[in-house]
Amino acid sequence: AHGRQRVSCVEVVLQLVGVGGGAACQGSEGTAHHRLDGANACLLAGNFQASGCDVILAAVLTPVTLELYRQRLSGCLIVRLHVSAQGARRRGATRTVYLTDAEFTHLHDQDRDDPPPADHDLDVTDLTIEEQAAVVTARWRNSS
């Protein structure tokens, strides 16, 4: 975001409500949650875009949310950051975790087995936050 005149960062925290003991990120309930999270993120990001800001949207990327972002956020650049399950668990131990173990496993398995077709795909397992930002910034600059 450095070097841009006006930048807003929208961070979407996947807040899933469990239904009937199953992981809420699975099945039709999971699809509905992803669609709602994606739609809300698009509304917020779209408002920032309309005010002249470049927007960074940090969210769980699924085929459902990717489709929404492509449809509702004109000209968006999608960079998929992915991390090994072991690396994600290690990072998760340092912050508040909003997913159950079942949701975490399902999302990582889904991402590994059917990764959304982003513009760029970046494995960040062994990258520091500064290195991640530098790579994403370079991709963003090259797309403008």
C-alpha positions in Angstrom: 0.0 0.0 0.0 3.0 2.3 0.3 3.3 4.7 -2.6 -0.5 4.8 -3.2 -2.3 8.0 -2.5 -5.4 6.6 -0.7 -5.6 3.1 0.5 -8.1 1.3 2.6 -7.7 -2.2 4.0 -10.8 -4.3 4.5 -10.2 -7.4 6.6 -12.9 -10.0 6.6 -13.0 -12.3 9.6 -14.8 -15.5 8.8 -17.3 -15.7 11.5 -19.2 -18.9 11.0 -22.1 -20.0 13.1 -22.2 -23.8 13.7 -25.3 -25.6 12.8 -26.2 -29.0 14.2 -22.7 -30.0 15.3 -21.2 -29.9 11.7 -18.7 -27.4 10.5 -20.5 -24.3 9.3 -18.1 -23.9 6.4 -19.3 -27.0 4.8 -22.3 -27.8 2.5 -25.0 -25.4 1.7 -24.7 -23.6 5.0 -21.0 -23.0 4.3 -21.7 -21.7 0.8 -24.3 -19.3 2.2 -21.8 -18.0 4.8 -19.1 -17.5 2.2 -21.6 -15.7 -0.1 -22.7 -13.4 2.8 -19.1 -12.7 3.9 -18.1 -12.0 0.3 -21.1 -9.8 -0.4 -20.5 -7.7 2.7 -16.8 -7.4 1.9 -17.7 -6.2 -1.6 -20.1 -3.5 -0.3 -17.5 -2.1 2.1 -14.7 -2.3 -0.5 -16.9 -0.8 -3.2 -17.7 2.2 -0.9 -14.0 2.8 -0.5 -13.4 2.5 -4.2 -16.2 5.0 -4.9 -14.5 7.5 -2.6 -11.3 7.2 -4.7 -9.4 4.7 -2.5 -7.4 1.8 -3.7 -8.6 -1.2 -1.6 -6.8 -4.2 -0.1 -9.3 -6.9 0.8 -7.9 -9.5 3.1 -10.2 -12.5 3.3 -10.5 -16.2 3.0 -10.7 -16.8 -0.7 -13.0 -19.6 -1.9 -14.5 -20.2 -5.4 -17.7 -18.5 -4.1 -16.0 -15.4 -2.8 -13.7 -15.2 -5.8 -16.8 -15.1 -8.1 -18.3 -12.3 -6.1 -15.2 -10.2 -6.1 -14.8 -10.6 -9.9 -18.5 -9.6 -10.4 -18.7 -6.7 -7.9 -15.3 -5.1 -7.7 -14.3 -3.8 -11.1 -10.7 -4.2 -12.1 -9.7 -6.1 -9.0 -6.4 -7.9 -8.8 -6.7 -11.1 -6.8 -3.6 -12.5 -5.2 -4.1 -15.8 -3.4 -1.9 -16.2 -0.4 -1.7 -19.7 0.8 0.2 -21.4 3.6 0.7 -25.0 4.6 -1.7 -26.3 7.2 1.1 -26.8 9.6 2.3 -23.2 9.0 -1.3 -21.9 9.5 -1.6 -23.7 12.8 1.7 -22.3 13.9 0.6 -18.8 13.0 -2.8 -19.3 14.5 -1.2 -20.1 17.9 -0.1 -16.4 18.0 -3.5 -14.8 17.6 -7.2 -15.2 18.2 -8.6 -18.1 16.2 -12.1 -17.8 14.9 -12.5 -21.3 13.3 -13.1 -24.6 14.9 -10.6 -27.4 14.1 -13.1 -29.0 11.7 -13.6 -25.6 9.9 -9.9 -25.0 9.7 -9.2 -28.5 8.3 -12.1 -28.3 5.8 -11.0 -24.8 4.5 -7.4 -25.9 4.1 -8.4 -29.2 2.4 -10.7 -27.3 0.1 -8.1 -24.7 -0.8 -5.5 -27.4 -1.5 -7.8 -29.6 -3.6 -9.7 -26.9 -5.5 -7.7 -23.6 -5.3 -9.6 -20.6 -6.6 -8.2 -19.3 -9.9 -6.6 -16.1 -8.7 -4.5 -13.7 -10.9 -1.5 -14.6 -8.8 -0.8 -17.5 -6.4 1.8 -17.0 -3.7 2.9 -19.6 -1.1 3.7 -17.6 2.0 4.6 -20.5 4.3 8.2 -19.4 4.6 7.8 -15.6 4.0 7.7 -13.0 6.7 4.9 -10.4 6.6 7.4 -7.9 5.2 8.3 -10.3 2.4 4.7 -11.0 1.6 3.9 -7.3 1.4 6.8 -6.7 -0.9 5.7 -9.4 -3.3 2.1 -8.4 -3.3 3.1 -4.7 -3.8 5.2 -5.7 -6.8 2.3 -7.6 -8.3 0.0 -4.7 -7.6 2.3 -2.2 -9.2 2.8 -4.4 -12.3 -1.0 -4.7 -12.8 -1.7 -0.9 -12.7 
